[in-house]
Amino acid sequence: MSVASPPAAGPARQFAVLAARNLRQARAGRSIGLTVVFPLTFFAGFMVVFHRLMSDYGIAYEQFLPPAIVVQTTVLVAMSACYMVAGDARSGLIARYRTLPMGAAVVPAARLVVDAARAAVAVAVILVAAVVVGFRFTAGAAGAVGFVLLAVGFAVVLAAGCAALGLGARDPEQAYSALTLPYLVLTTVSTAFVPVDAFPGWLQPVVRASPFSAQVDALRALSTEGADQRVWPALVWLLALGLLFGFAAARSFRRTR
């Protein structure tokens, strides 16, 4: 007498199980330090060192700095995602997922939703610290909601790109280290910590064209004047990088063995 095999779990159940597993992985790893402790440390350090200097130049640094730390935090979220995905790929877990009867979109969706949740928590922590030192959403509730959505969207897009790198990496530490230099360069050569006018003239076009500058400038606009022309470059970058990194992540997942 044959025994019927139990029915396979549906996509919603599969997603819930993988998302819960990814959340436990994030809580057990380096995620908390990279997405909360480090950004708070950077925020405090920059405020102490540059607040008075920027005030002398007429810049309210308590309003100017938090969007930069938020962008920095979203990058750290994506980088830690690369580390975790690379660890899963190295252990063979990703390849095992591909042999199971589950939808092709379940694994990346569970990964990115958890990354979005981590980014949202990290952004909330930074904003609480910023409000303590004087940061305000002068554009109102709509600007605040747009601020958070744009920041989390940027984190998810970057996480997709980092996941593509992690899926093809042989060592999680090497994959994470490979992202450190681009992160430092893109953050430094942007309007994150100083206005574009502070850069040499020959470098200013590069700073203006940076996706990091577009993101920081859009967040500053949303927190002060509200949605204006500074938001559009960030949305264009978000769409372009989303398409590029989404394709790269899907291709890397299909090629995982």
DRENDO-1510 file (C-alpha; in Angstrom, 1 decimal, always signed):
<recs>
REC; n; res; u; v; w
REC; 1; MET; +0.0; +0.0; +0.0 .
REC; 2; SER; +1.6; +3.3; -1.1 .
REC; 3; VAL; +1.5; +6.3; +1.1 .
REC; 4; ALA; +0.7; +9.6; -0.6 .
REC; 5; SER; +3.4; +12.2; -0.1 .
REC; 6; PRO; +2.3; +15.4; +1.6 .
REC; 7; PRO; +1.4; +18.3; -0.7 .
REC; 8; ALA; +4.2; +20.8; -1.3 .
REC; 9; ALA; +3.9; +24.1; +0.6 .
REC; 10; GLY; +2.5; +27.0; -1.4 .
REC; 11; PRO; +4.6; +30.1; -2.4 .
REC; 12; ALA; +3.3; +32.1; +0.6 .
REC; 13; ARG; +4.4; +29.4; +3.1 .
REC; 14; GLN; +7.7; +29.0; +1.3 .
REC; 15; PHE; +8.3; +32.7; +1.4 .
REC; 16; ALA; +7.4; +32.9; +5.1 .
REC; 17; VAL; +9.8; +30.1; +6.0 .
REC; 18; LEU; +12.7; +31.6; +4.1 .
REC; 19; ALA; +12.1; +35.1; +5.3 .
REC; 20; ALA; +12.1; +33.9; +8.9 .
REC; 21; ARG; +15.3; +32.0; +8.3 .
REC; 22; ASN; +17.0; +35.1; +6.7 .
REC; 23; LEU; +15.8; +37.2; +9.7 .
REC; 24; ARG; +17.4; +34.8; +12.2 .
REC; 25; GLN; +20.6; +34.9; +10.1 .
REC; 26; ALA; +20.7; +38.7; +10.1 .
REC; 27; ARG; +20.1; +38.8; +13.9 .
REC; 28; ALA; +22.9; +36.3; +14.5 .
REC; 29; GLY; +25.5; +37.9; +12.2 .
REC; 30; ARG; +27.3; +41.2; +11.8 .
REC; 31; SER; +24.1; +42.9; +10.6 .
REC; 32; ILE; +23.3; +44.8; +13.8 .
REC; 33; GLY; +26.8; +46.3; +14.1 .
REC; 34; LEU; +27.0; +47.3; +10.5 .
REC; 35; THR; +23.5; +48.8; +10.2 .
REC; 36; VAL; +23.0; +50.4; +13.6 .
REC; 37; VAL; +26.2; +50.8; +15.7 .
REC; 38; PHE; +28.5; +52.0; +13.0 .
REC; 39; PRO; +26.1; +54.6; +11.5 .
REC; 40; LEU; +25.4; +56.0; +15.0 .
REC; 41; THR; +29.1; +56.2; +15.6 .
REC; 42; PHE; +29.7; +58.0; +12.3 .
REC; 43; PHE; +26.8; +60.3; +13.0 .
REC; 44; ALA; +28.1; +61.3; +16.4 .
REC; 45; GLY; +31.6; +61.7; +15.1 .
REC; 46; PHE; +30.7; +64.0; +12.2 .
REC; 47; MET; +28.4; +66.1; +14.4 .
REC; 48; VAL; +31.1; +66.7; +17.0 .
REC; 49; VAL; +33.8; +67.5; +14.5 .
REC; 50; PHE; +32.0; +69.4; +11.8 .
REC; 51; HIS; +28.9; +71.0; +13.4 .
REC; 52; ARG; +30.6; +74.2; +14.4 .
REC; 53; LEU; +32.6; +74.5; +11.2 .
REC; 54; MET; +29.5; +74.1; +9.0 .
REC; 55; SER; +27.6; +76.5; +11.2 .
REC; 56; ASP; +30.3; +79.1; +10.5 .
REC; 57; TYR; +29.5; +78.7; +6.8 .
REC; 58; GLY; +25.7; +79.0; +7.4 .
REC; 59; ILE; +24.9; +75.3; +7.1 .
REC; 60; ALA; +22.6; +73.8; +9.7 .
REC; 61; TYR; +24.5; +70.5; +10.0 .
REC; 62; GLU; +21.9; +68.9; +12.2 .
REC; 63; GLN; +19.6; +69.1; +9.1 .
REC; 64; PHE; +22.3; +68.6; +6.5 .
REC; 65; LEU; +24.0; +65.4; +7.9 .
REC; 66; PRO; +21.2; +62.9; +8.7 .
REC; 67; PRO; +20.3; +62.1; +5.0 .
REC; 68; ALA; +24.0; +61.3; +4.4 .
REC; 69; ILE; +24.1; +58.9; +7.3 .
REC; 70; VAL; +20.9; +57.3; +6.1 .
REC; 71; VAL; +22.4; +56.7; +2.7 .
REC; 72; GLN; +25.5; +55.4; +4.3 .
REC; 73; THR; +23.4; +53.0; +6.3 .
REC; 74; THR; +21.5; +51.7; +3.3 .
REC; 75; VAL; +24.9; +50.8; +1.7 .
REC; 76; LEU; +26.0; +49.0; +4.8 .
REC; 77; VAL; +22.7; +47.0; +4.8 .
REC; 78; ALA; +23.4; +46.0; +1.2 .
REC; 79; MET; +27.0; +45.1; +1.9 .
REC; 80; SER; +26.0; +42.8; +4.8 .
REC; 81; ALA; +23.4; +41.2; +2.5 .
REC; 82; CYS; +26.3; +40.4; +0.2 .
REC; 83; TYR; +28.2; +38.7; +3.0 .
REC; 84; MET; +25.2; +36.6; +4.0 .
REC; 85; VAL; +24.3; +35.6; +0.4 .
REC; 86; ALA; +27.9; +34.6; -0.3 .
REC; 87; GLY; +27.9; +32.4; +2.8 .
REC; 88; ASP; +24.7; +30.7; +1.7 .
REC; 89; ALA; +26.2; +30.2; -1.8 .
REC; 90; ARG; +29.4; +28.8; -0.4 .
REC; 91; SER; +27.6; +26.3; +1.9 .
REC; 92; GLY; +25.6; +25.0; -1.0 .
REC; 93; LEU; +22.3; +26.2; +0.4 .
REC; 94; ILE; +21.4; +28.3; -2.7 .
REC; 95; ALA; +22.1; +25.4; -5.0 .
REC; 96; ARG; +19.9; +23.3; -2.7 .
REC; 97; TYR; +17.1; +25.8; -3.0 .
REC; 98; ARG; +17.2; +25.4; -6.8 .
REC; 99; THR; +16.5; +21.7; -6.5 .
REC; 100; LEU; +13.3; +22.2; -4.4 .
REC; 101; PRO; +9.8; +22.6; -5.8 .
REC; 102; MET; +9.5; +26.3; -5.1 .
REC; 103; GLY; +8.8; +29.3; -7.3 .
REC; 104; ALA; +11.8; +31.0; -8.9 .
REC; 105; ALA; +11.0; +34.3; -7.2 .
REC; 106; VAL; +10.6; +33.0; -3.7 .
REC; 107; VAL; +14.2; +32.9; -2.7 .
REC; 108; PRO; +15.2; +36.4; -3.9 .
REC; 109; ALA; +11.9; +37.9; -2.6 .
REC; 110; ALA; +12.5; +36.5; +0.9 .
REC; 111; ARG; +16.0; +37.9; +0.8 .
REC; 112; LEU; +15.1; +41.4; -0.3 .
REC; 113; VAL; +12.0; +41.8; +1.9 .
REC; 114; VAL; +14.2; +41.0; +5.0 .
REC; 115; ASP; +16.8; +43.5; +3.7 .
REC; 116; ALA; +14.1; +46.1; +3.3 .
REC; 117; ALA; +13.0; +45.5; +6.9 .
REC; 118; ARG; +16.5; +45.8; +8.2 .
REC; 119; ALA; +17.0; +49.0; +6.3 .
REC; 120; ALA; +13.7; +50.4; +7.7 .
REC; 121; VAL; +14.8; +49.7; +11.2 .
REC; 122; ALA; +18.3; +51.2; +10.6 .
REC; 123; VAL; +16.8; +54.3; +9.1 .
REC; 124; ALA; +14.4; +54.7; +12.0 .
REC; 125; VAL; +17.3; +54.5; +14.5 .
REC; 126; ILE; +19.3; +57.1; +12.6 .
REC; 127; LEU; +16.2; +59.4; +12.4 .
REC; 128; VAL; +15.6; +59.1; +16.2 .
REC; 129; ALA; +19.2; +60.1; +16.9 .
REC; 130; ALA; +18.9; +63.0; +14.4 .
REC; 131; VAL; +15.7; +64.3; +15.9 .
REC; 132; VAL; +17.5; +64.4; +19.3 .
REC; 133; VAL; +20.1; +66.8; +17.9 .
REC; 134; GLY; +17.6; +69.0; +16.1 .
REC; 135; PHE; +16.7; +67.4; +12.8 .
REC; 136; ARG; +13.1; +68.1; +11.7 .
REC; 137; PHE; +10.9; +67.1; +8.8 .
REC; 138; THR; +9.8; +70.6; +7.9 .
REC; 139; ALA; +8.1; +69.4; +4.7 .
REC; 140; GLY; +5.5; +67.5; +6.7 .
REC; 141; ALA; +4.3; +63.9; +6.9 .
REC; 142; ALA; +4.2; +63.4; +3.2 .
REC; 143; GLY; +7.9; +64.3; +2.9 .
REC; 144; ALA; +8.8; +62.0; +5.8 .
REC; 145; VAL; +7.0; +59.1; +4.2 .
REC; 146; GLY; +8.7; +59.8; +0.9 .
REC; 147; PHE; +12.0; +60.0; +2.7 .
REC; 148; VAL; +11.7; +56.6; +4.3 .
REC; 149; LEU; +10.4; +54.9; +1.1 .
REC; 150; LEU; +13.2; +56.3; -1.0 .
REC; 151; ALA; +15.8; +55.3; +1.5 .
REC; 152; VAL; +14.5; +51.8; +1.9 .
REC; 153; GLY; +14.1; +51.5; -1.9 .
REC; 154; PHE; +17.7; +52.4; -2.4 .
REC; 155; ALA; +18.8; +49.8; +0.1 .
REC; 156; VAL; +16.8; +47.1; -1.7 .
REC; 157; VAL; +18.2; +48.0; -5.1 .
REC; 158; LEU; +21.8; +48.0; -3.7 .
REC; 159; ALA; +21.1; +44.7; -1.9 .
REC; 160; ALA; +20.0; +43.1; -5.2 .
REC; 161; GLY; +23.3; +44.2; -6.8 .
REC; 162; CYS; +25.3; +42.9; -3.8 .
REC; 163; ALA; +23.4; +39.6; -3.8 .
REC; 164; ALA; +24.5; +39.1; -7.5 .
REC; 165; LEU; +28.1; +39.6; -6.3 .
REC; 166; GLY; +27.6; +37.3; -3.3 .
REC; 167; LEU; +26.1; +34.5; -5.4 .
REC; 168; GLY; +29.3; +34.4; -7.6 .
REC; 169; ALA; +31.8; +34.8; -4.8 .
REC; 170; ARG; +33.8; +31.9; -3.4 .
REC; 171; ASP; +34.5; +33.6; +0.0 .
REC; 172; PRO; +32.1; +35.8; +2.0 .
REC; 173; GLU; +34.9; +37.9; +3.4 .
REC; 174; GLN; +36.4; +38.5; +0.0 .
REC; 175; ALA; +33.1; +39.5; -1.4 .
REC; 176; TYR; +32.5; +41.9; +1.4 .
REC; 177; SER; +36.0; +43.4; +1.1 .
REC; 178; ALA; +35.5; +43.9; -2.6 .
REC; 179; LEU; +32.7; +46.3; -1.9 .
REC; 180; THR; +34.6; +48.4; +0.7 .
REC; 181; LEU; +36.7; +50.5; -1.7 .
REC; 182; PRO; +33.7; +51.4; -4.0 .
REC; 183; TYR; +31.7; +52.3; -0.9 .
REC; 184; LEU; +34.4; +54.6; +0.4 .
REC; 185; VAL; +35.0; +56.3; -2.9 .
REC; 186; LEU; +31.3; +56.8; -3.8 .
REC; 187; THR; +30.5; +58.1; -0.3 .
REC; 188; THR; +33.5; +60.5; -0.3 .
REC; 189; VAL; +33.0; +61.8; -3.8 .
REC; 190; SER; +29.4; +62.9; -3.2 .
REC; 191; THR; +27.5; +65.6; -1.5 .
REC; 192; ALA; +27.0; +63.4; +1.6 .
REC; 193; PHE; +29.2; +65.3; +4.0 .
REC; 194; VAL; +30.0; +68.6; +2.3 .
REC; 195; PRO; +28.3; +70.7; -0.4 .
REC; 196; VAL; +29.3; +70.2; -4.0 .
REC; 197; ASP; +30.9; +73.7; -4.0 .
REC; 198; ALA; +33.5; +72.4; -1.6 .
REC; 199; PHE; +35.1; +70.1; -4.2 .
REC; 200; PRO; +37.6; +71.2; -6.8 .
REC; 201; GLY; +36.0; +72.6; -10.0 .
REC; 202; TRP; +37.2; +69.7; -12.2 .
REC; 203; LEU; +35.6; +67.2; -9.7 .
REC; 204; GLN; +32.2; +68.8; -9.3 .
REC; 205; PRO; +30.6; +67.3; -12.4 .
REC; 206; VAL; +31.5; +63.9; -11.1 .
REC; 207; VAL; +30.1; +64.7; -7.7 .
REC; 208; ARG; +26.8; +66.0; -9.3 .
REC; 209; ALA; +26.5; +62.8; -11.4 .
REC; 210; SER; +27.0; +60.4; -8.6 .
REC; 211; PRO; +24.0; +58.2; -7.6 .
REC; 212; PHE; +25.0; +58.8; -4.0 .
REC; 213; SER; +24.7; +62.6; -4.5 .
REC; 214; ALA; +21.4; +62.2; -6.2 .
REC; 215; GLN; +20.1; +60.1; -3.3 .
REC; 216; VAL; +21.4; +62.4; -0.6 .
REC; 217; ASP; +20.1; +65.5; -2.3 .
REC; 218; ALA; +16.6; +63.9; -2.8 .
REC; 219; LEU; +16.4; +63.0; +0.9 .
REC; 220; ARG; +17.4; +66.5; +1.9 .
REC; 221; ALA; +14.7; +67.9; -0.4 .
REC; 222; LEU; +12.1; +65.6; +1.0 .
REC; 223; SER; +13.0; +66.5; +4.6 .
REC; 224; THR; +12.9; +70.3; +4.0 .
REC; 225; GLU; +11.1; +71.6; +0.9 .
REC; 226; GLY; +9.3; +68.4; +0.0 .
REC; 227; ALA; +9.3; +66.7; -3.4 .
REC; 228; ASP; +10.9; +68.9; -6.0 .
REC; 229; GLN; +13.2; +68.6; -9.0 .
REC; 230; ARG; +16.0; +67.2; -6.9 .
REC; 231; VAL; +14.0; +64.0; -6.3 .
REC; 232; TRP; +13.8; +63.0; -10.0 .
REC; 233; PRO; +17.5; +62.1; -10.5 .
REC; 234; ALA; +17.3; +59.8; -7.5 .
REC; 235; LEU; +14.2; +58.1; -9.0 .
REC; 236; VAL; +15.9; +57.7; -12.3 .
REC; 237; TRP; +19.0; +56.2; -10.7 .
REC; 238; LEU; +16.7; +53.9; -8.6 .
REC; 239; LEU; +14.9; +52.6; -11.7 .
REC; 240; ALA; +18.1; +52.1; -13.7 .
REC; 241; LEU; +20.0; +50.4; -10.9 .
REC; 242; GLY; +17.0; +48.3; -10.1 .
REC; 243; LEU; +16.7; +47.0; -13.6 .
REC; 244; LEU; +20.5; +46.3; -13.8 .
REC; 245; PHE; +21.0; +44.7; -10.5 .
REC; 246; GLY; +17.7; +42.8; -10.7 .
REC; 247; PHE; +18.8; +41.2; -13.9 .
REC; 248; ALA; +22.3; +40.5; -12.5 .
REC; 249; ALA; +20.8; +38.9; -9.4 .
REC; 250; ALA; +18.4; +36.7; -11.4 .
REC; 251; ARG; +21.1; +35.6; -13.7 .
REC; 252; SER; +23.5; +34.8; -10.9 .
REC; 253; PHE; +20.8; +32.8; -9.1 .
REC; 254; ARG; +20.0; +30.7; -12.3 .
REC; 255; ARG; +23.7; +30.0; -12.7 .
REC; 256; THR; +24.3; +28.8; -9.1 .
REC; 257; ARG; +25.4; +25.2; -8.9 .
</recs>
